[in-house]
């Protein structure tokens, strides 16, 4: 039975648990938080919504964080009392899970968890093909929405690259309504939309929950197509050991393939620069 453990029953963790339950592609969802019975109560709320919303996923809550070590995928979210699992506190938890024998894929859903994901590879020695970040993945939908607002056209296809919170939009290959976005939107408006991403960061829990659910499902049963996620760079753009947004394919609890997005030479240079910023 495929399982996902979400560490943290705060707003982000709860939103991810609910989205996974609704989609019914992970059979066992565990919501874990050290704050008393809060995780159990939120898990019960999600289960009770099942008959109304049309899902029957097993969702449980517990205070035992180390029980995550047996899950197929571990999602680091936000604790009720202390917020996002990040920094040295988050790294200590990653190390405890590794010592407990975890071979899980690890998904870092919080906007402030870039350092933690990088430290998991660098200091906890978690294989980089088992690590992914999802907060920045929501920006693809954000940019598509901005294009829709600007043009009135739907179904924009656009790629965002970089390292949170520094992002590059590949306007050179973006399309909307069967046309190049650059043919529809003036250059100064494209620049304004790119610059607005800094102001729109970080995304909210509901925006992050969608791409996180896709990443979890991809790790346990294979992604249905390329997903743009933050992964640890392994030579892409000349970088190693840092988080980089890349198109990837997932399966068997790991990143199976990664690629560079289609970009102009200038966009590629801007992305390489973004990966060096701290």
Secondary structure, 3 states (H helix, E strand, C coil): CCEEEEECCCHHHHHHHHHHHHHCCCCEEEEECCCCCHHHHHHHHHHHHHHHHCCCCEEEEECCHHHHHHCCEEEECEECCCEECCHHHHHHHHHHHHHCCCCCEEEECCCCCHHHHHHHHHCCCCCHHHEEECCHHHHHHHHHHHHHHHHCCCCCECCEEEECCEEEECCCCCEECCEEHHHHCCHHHHHHHHHHHHHHCCCCHHHHHHHHHHHHHHHHHCCCCCEEEEEEEECHHHCEEEEEEEEEEEECCEEEEEECCCCCHHHHHHHHHHCCCC
